[in-house]
Amino acid sequence: MLRYTVKRLLQLAVALLGLSLLLFAWFKALPGGPENRLLPENATDQQREALRAALGLDEPVWVQYGEFLGRIVRLDFGSSLSSGRPIATELADRLPATIELSLAAMVIAVGIGIPLGYLAARRRGTWIDFGSVSGSLVGVCIPVFFLAAMLKVVFAQELGWLPTAFRLSAGASYTEVTGLRVLDGIITGEFDIAADAFLHLVLPAMALSSIPLAVIVRITRASVLDVVGEDYVRTADAKGLKPGTIRGRHVMRNAMLPIVTVIGLLLGSLFSGAVLTESVFAFGGIGSFVYQATTERDYPALMGFILIIAVSYVVLNLIVDLSYGFLDPRVRVRK
């Protein structure tokens, strides 16, 4: 297992190094050079030269890349052109909101998707199967921003069941521990804050979970159908094993490999998908910050966001790869 883990860590390092090369090339390829995106249009030649010297753009390319890599390691992405604050500070302040929203969306997707996909596979050809497959197609087809707006209009504005925006009600004060407000309310005993934060989280999490939920249902259904036809499942059934034992030990454990893969990829994609959802609900996470950076062409902020997304993808895939070894020890031998 140790050798398998070290191999995956080396692959992670190579992937991050490749990403840094791509980002450095993108930054160098900005029209007119990076300094033209960091200075106003009426900047003088002296100001441009001073900025080039400050950024090290007058150094050889390999020296520039080394300094660029060093800043990435130190999480020094510069300052945001829109807010003037350090980008690392902006991301650190907003990241907990996006993490909380993404985790809530994934809990909904996994908690509903896996049981529903399993039930559709076990009831293949029935109305349950047909409804699950049809519903998953609808979930994939509906754009997230449209679903978010529709949920907001129906459940918040028309029915008044849930809040329309933000992470907490106006005037609410709470003790921050992790930045995840539902968890902070539980940790500190401020259960009214936890309940309020949970209610604000419901609609954006439902909107963001729509596509992952649909994908997990379809993958689970297909994976379970593949497994239930295997000889070892029929043998276990012929031996008279309890249905619960067959489902847990023989069907679901072997069906989980592709499901875990998809969950890891989807969880990483939720960070980028949160951009539109957070904008609709004014959720105050990374998504709203990136939306503002995109409209104002704040390239340093976009670079920091790309790095966060890429690192989350790579780390989540590492976790998925390591989980293979626990779900199926044969993976460690083959890899």
N, C-alpha and C positions, 0 to 999 in steps of 0.2 A: 504493500500500500504506500510506503514511503517513496519508493522509486516512482510509482505512478503519480504521486502528488508533485514531486520535484519536476518531473517531465512537464506536467501541466503548468507549473509556475514559470518554467522557462519559456513555454509557448506564450504565456501571458505577457512576459517581459518583451518578447519579440514583437507581439502585436502592438503593444503600447509604443515601442520604439518606431514601428512603421507608421503609426498614427501621428507621432510627433513630426516625422519627416513630411507627411502629407500636409499637416497644418502649417509647418514652416514654409513649404512651397506655396501654399495658398496665400499666406500672409505676404510673401515676397512678390506674388503675381498680381496683387491688387492694382487696378488701373492707376498709373501715375506714381506707383510706389506707396508704401505704407504711410509715409509722412503726409501725403496729400489727403488721406482719410483721417488723419489725426490733427490736422491744422485747418483753419478756416480758408476759404477761397482767396481772401485778400492777404494771405500771409506773405511776408517778404522772403527774398532768397536767403537772407541772413537767418531768419527764423527756421527756414527749412534745413539749412546746413546745421544749425544748432541742434535741431531735433534729430537729424541723422546721426550726429556725433553722440547725442545722449542715448539713442537706441542702439548704437554700435553698427549702424548700417554702412559706415564707411570702412568697416573691417572686412577681411576675407570671408567668403561664404561659410567655410567650416568653423571659423571663430564665431560668426553670428549664430550658427546652429548650436554650438556648444553653450553659448550664453542663453539662447532660447530654451534649450533643454534644462539648463540650470534653473531658470525662472519657473519652468513647469514643475520641477521637483520641489521647489520652495513654495509652490502654489501662488506665485507672483504673476498674475495676469495683467497687471497694470490697473489703471483707473477707468471707470466707465465714462464714456463721452457724454452720456445723457444725465447722469446723476453726479458725476465727479467723485464718487466714493470708490474705494478699492473694489475690484470685481470679486475678489475672494470673499470680502465682507458681505457684498450683496448676495452672492450665492449661498454663503453660510446662513444668512438671515432668512432666506426664502426656501432653502432646501428642505427643512422639516415639514413645511406645508405640502410640498410636492410628494415627499416620502409618505406622509400620512394619507394623502389622497390616493396615491398609487397602491399602497398596501390595502386600503379599504376596498378599492376597486378589484384587486386581485382576490381578496377574501370572498367577495361576492361571486366572482367568476369561478373560482375553484369550488367554493361551497355549494354552488348550484350546478356548475358545469359537469363535474365528475359524477355525482349521483345521477343526474339527468342523462348523461351519455351512457352510463352503465345500464340504466333502466331501459333506454331506447334499444340498446343492443340485446338485452335479455327479452324484450318484448318486440322483437323484430317483426315488422309487417303489420303491427297493430296501430291504432290511432295515436298511442303514446309515441311510437317511433316516428310516425308521419309528422306529428305536431312538433317534436323536438327538432327534426331535420329542417322543417319549414321555418320554424322560429329562428334557428341558427342562421339560415340564409338571410332572413330579414335583418337579423342583428349585424351581419357583416355588411349588408348593403346600405343601411342607414348611416349617413355621416354623423360623426360624434357631435359636431357643433350644432347640427339640426336637432338631434335627440336631446342635447342639453337645453337648447332653447325651448323645445316642446315640453320637457319635464318642468322647466321653470315656470312656463305660462300656466300649465295645468295644475300642478301640485302646490306651487307657491303663490302665484298671482290670483288664479281663479278660486281654488279651493282653500288656500290659506293654511294648508296643513304643515308646510315646511318653510324655512327661511328662504329668501330670494338670493342672498349674496353674503359674502364675507365668511370668516371662520368663527366669529362669535357675535353675539348681539351687541348693539351699540352701548357703550358704557360699562361693559362687563370687564372686570379686572380679575386676574388670576396669577398664580405663582408659576413661573416658567422653569421647567427642569430639563426636559429633552427637546422642547419645541413642538412635540406631538401633543396637541392640546387635549385630546381625549385621554391619552395616557397620563399626561401631567395632572389632569383633574382627579384621576383615580389615585395616583401616587400621593398627592398632597391632601387627599380627602375632600377636595372641592367637587363634590359629585354633581352639584348644579352646573358647574362649568363643564364638566365632562359630558353631561347630558345635552347642554346647549351646543357644545362643539360637535357632538355626534349628530344632532339634528341638522346642523349646517353642512355636515359631511355627506349626508344621505344622497341628495340629488346629484351633486357632481360625481360621487363615486358610482352611482347607478349609470350615469351617462358614460363615464370612462370605462366601465366594465362591460359594455355591450359587445364590443368586438372580441375581447378575450374570452368572454363567456361563450359566444357562438363558436369560436375556434376550439375551445376545450371540449365542448359538447361533441363536436364532430370527430375530433381526434380520439376522445375516449370511446365513443361508439365504435369507430373503426378498429381501434386497438383491441377492445374487448372481443369483438367479432372474430378477429384473427386468433386470439388466444383460446377461446372456447372451443374452437375446432381442432385444437392440438390433441395428440394421442394421450399425453400425460393427464389432461383434464378428464377425458373420457375414462381413462384407467382409474383415476381417483373416484369418479362417480360410480364406476362398476364395483369398486371395493367397498362401497357403502359409506364413504366419509360424509360427515355432516355438511350440508350445503354452505354453512358459514365458513367452515374450514376450506372448502374448495374455492369459495369466492375470495377469501383473504389470502391464502397461501399459494394457490395455483393460478387463479385468474388475475386478480388485481395487481399482485406483486409483479407478475411478468408483463402485464399491460402498462405498467407505470413508466417504463423507460421512455417511450415517445411522448407520453403526457408530461413528464418532468422536463423534457427538452423544450417542449412548446411553452410551458409555464415560465421557464427561465428566459426565453426569448421575449415572451409577451410582457413580462415584468420590466425588462429593460426598455421596451417600446413605450410603456406607459408614461415614462418621463417625457418623451417627445410628444406623445398624444395629449399630455396634460396642458399643453400650450393653449389650445382652443377652449378646452373645458374650463380652465382657470379664468380665462378672459370672460366667458359668459357669466360665471358666478362671482367674478371679482375676488378670487380665492386668495390672491396675494402670494402665490408660490413662484417657482422659477419660471413657469409658463408665462405669466404676465410680464415678468422682467424681460424675457426673451422676445416677446411680442413687441415691447417698446424698443428693444435694441434693434430689432429687424426694421421697424418703421423709420428709425432714426439713423440707420446704417452704423450702428455702434459695433464695429468689427472686433475690438478686443473683448467685449462682453460676449459676443457670439462665439468667439474662440474658446472662452472659458466654459460656456455651456456645452459646446461640442466635446470638449475634454471630459466633462462630467458625465455626459451621456455615454461616451465611448468607454470610459473606465467602468461605468455601471454594467454595460453589456459584457465586457471582458470578465469582470469579477463574477457576475451572475453565471456566465457560461462555465467558469472555473468551478463554481459550486455545483452546477449541474453535472459536470464531468466527474467530480468527486462523488456525487451521490450515486452515479452509475455503479461504482465499485461496491457500494453498500446494498443496492438493490439487486445487483447481479454480479457476484464475485468473478464470473468468467470474463467480464470486461477488463478487470485488472490483468488477467493473464494475456488476453489478446492484445492489449495496448501497452 
